[in-house]
Amino acid sequence: MNDIVYKDIHDFTTAELERLFLSVEWSSGHFPDKLKTAMTNYETVFSAWDGDKLVGMICAMDDGVMNAYVHYLLVDPEYQGKAIGRTLVEMTKEKYRDYLRIVLVAYNKEAHFYENCGFRRETESSPMFITSLWT
């Protein structure tokens, strides 16, 4: 494995996105054309690369001054445990350091990771959504 390189880009191939999203078994990986468009629309996309292989990504949207919402954080299972996810989170926290709030929705089994990155569980509210995705 080469050194991981981090990039601030929005242009990915559908094959790169499909491979990464399906590696973590996210159903959104079955919609690579939509993912490609989504990446161009996010305000923030930081990615991790092992050579020419996309191995991690974090995506966030924001209102430009107060609130940022992290929508995706994913790391190829072969590369988990190598601080890639933590590095991507830290890059995002640095970008939004002057914002009043950074929000994300964590799956319960990953909540401890985000807590270790400085996020805290909200006790007064619950995430809600309407979705046709199955993950």
TAQUICOR-V342183 format. One record per residue. N is the residue number from 1. RES is the residue in three letters. PSI is psi in whole degrees, 0 to 359 (none if undefined). OMEGA is omega in whole degrees, 0 to 359 (NA if undefined). D_LAST is the distance of its C-alpha to the last C-alpha in Angstrom with 1 decimal. Layout:
# TAQUICOR-V342183
n,res,psi,omega,d_last
N,RES,PSI,OMEGA,D_LAST
N,RES,PSI,OMEGA,D_LAST
This chain:
# TAQUICOR-V342183
n,res,psi,omega,d_last
1,MET,130,178,29.4
2,ASN,175,173,30.9
3,ASP,140,179,30.8
4,ILE,133,178,27.6
5,VAL,136,180,28.4
6,TYR,136,183,26.5
7,LYS,151,175,26.7
8,ASP,81,182,26.4
9,ILE,163,179,25.6
10,HIS,356,186,23.5
11,ASP,114,180,24.3
12,PHE,156,173,22.2
13,THR,157,177,22.3
14,THR,325,180,19.5
15,ALA,319,178,19.9
16,GLU,314,181,19.5
17,LEU,314,180,16.2
18,GLU,313,181,14.8
19,ARG,313,182,16.1
20,LEU,312,183,14.8
21,PHE,322,178,11.2
22,LEU,336,178,11.1
23,SER,333,178,13.1
24,VAL,11,175,10.3
25,GLU,38,175,8.0
26,TRP,128,184,5.8
27,SER,338,178,5.8
28,SER,340,175,8.0
29,GLY,343,177,10.4
30,HIS,1,180,11.4
31,PHE,59,187,13.0
32,PRO,328,178,15.4
33,ASP,319,178,18.0
34,LYS,319,178,16.0
35,LEU,318,180,15.0
36,LYS,316,177,18.7
37,THR,317,180,19.8
38,ALA,319,182,17.4
39,MET,326,179,19.0
40,THR,339,182,22.4
41,ASN,339,179,21.6
42,TYR,144,174,20.4
43,GLU,319,185,23.5
44,THR,128,172,22.5
45,VAL,113,173,21.1
46,PHE,137,182,22.2
47,SER,156,179,21.5
48,ALA,136,186,22.7
49,TRP,137,169,24.6
50,ASP,97,188,26.3
51,GLY,238,179,28.9
52,ASP,15,180,27.3
53,LYS,121,175,23.9
54,LEU,118,185,21.1
55,VAL,352,179,19.7
56,GLY,160,183,18.1
57,MET,146,170,17.4
58,ILE,138,181,17.3
59,CYS,137,180,17.2
60,ALA,154,173,18.8
61,MET,157,184,20.4
62,ASP,170,178,23.5
63,ASP,7,175,26.4
64,GLY,349,183,29.0
65,VAL,324,187,30.6
66,MET,316,190,29.0
67,ASN,135,173,25.2
68,ALA,143,181,22.5
69,TYR,117,176,18.7
70,VAL,119,183,16.7
71,HIS,314,181,13.5
72,TYR,138,162,12.5
73,LEU,119,179,13.9
74,LEU,144,178,13.2
75,VAL,129,177,15.8
76,ASP,130,182,16.3
77,PRO,329,178,16.5
78,GLU,342,185,20.1
79,TYR,2,179,21.0
80,GLN,151,182,19.4
81,GLY,10,182,22.2
82,LYS,19,177,24.4
83,ALA,16,179,24.0
84,ILE,312,179,22.2
85,GLY,315,179,19.4
86,ARG,319,179,22.3
87,THR,316,179,24.4
88,LEU,319,178,21.8
89,VAL,315,180,21.4
90,GLU,322,176,25.2
91,MET,319,180,25.7
92,THR,316,178,23.7
93,LYS,322,179,25.5
94,GLU,316,180,28.7
95,LYS,320,185,28.1
96,TYR,22,185,27.4
97,ARG,331,181,30.0
98,ASP,359,178,32.1
99,TYR,158,181,29.3
100,LEU,337,184,29.4
101,ARG,136,168,25.7
102,ILE,124,186,22.6
103,VAL,147,170,19.4
104,LEU,162,173,15.8
105,VAL,121,182,13.0
106,ALA,139,168,12.3
107,TYR,143,184,10.0
108,ASN,321,183,13.0
109,LYS,344,177,13.4
110,GLU,359,185,13.9
111,ALA,323,180,16.1
112,HIS,324,177,19.2
113,PHE,312,182,18.8
114,TYR,324,176,18.8
115,GLU,320,177,21.7
116,ASN,341,177,23.6
117,CYS,3,176,23.2
118,GLY,357,177,24.9
119,PHE,158,176,22.2
120,ARG,152,177,22.7
121,ARG,140,177,20.8
122,GLU,130,181,21.8
123,THR,348,184,23.4
124,GLU,355,182,24.4
125,SER,166,180,21.2
126,SER,143,176,17.6
127,PRO,142,178,14.6
128,MET,149,180,14.0
129,PHE,163,169,12.2
130,ILE,126,185,12.2
131,THR,152,171,9.3
132,SER,2,175,9.1
133,LEU,154,185,5.7
134,TRP,10,172,3.8
135,THR,none,NA,0.0
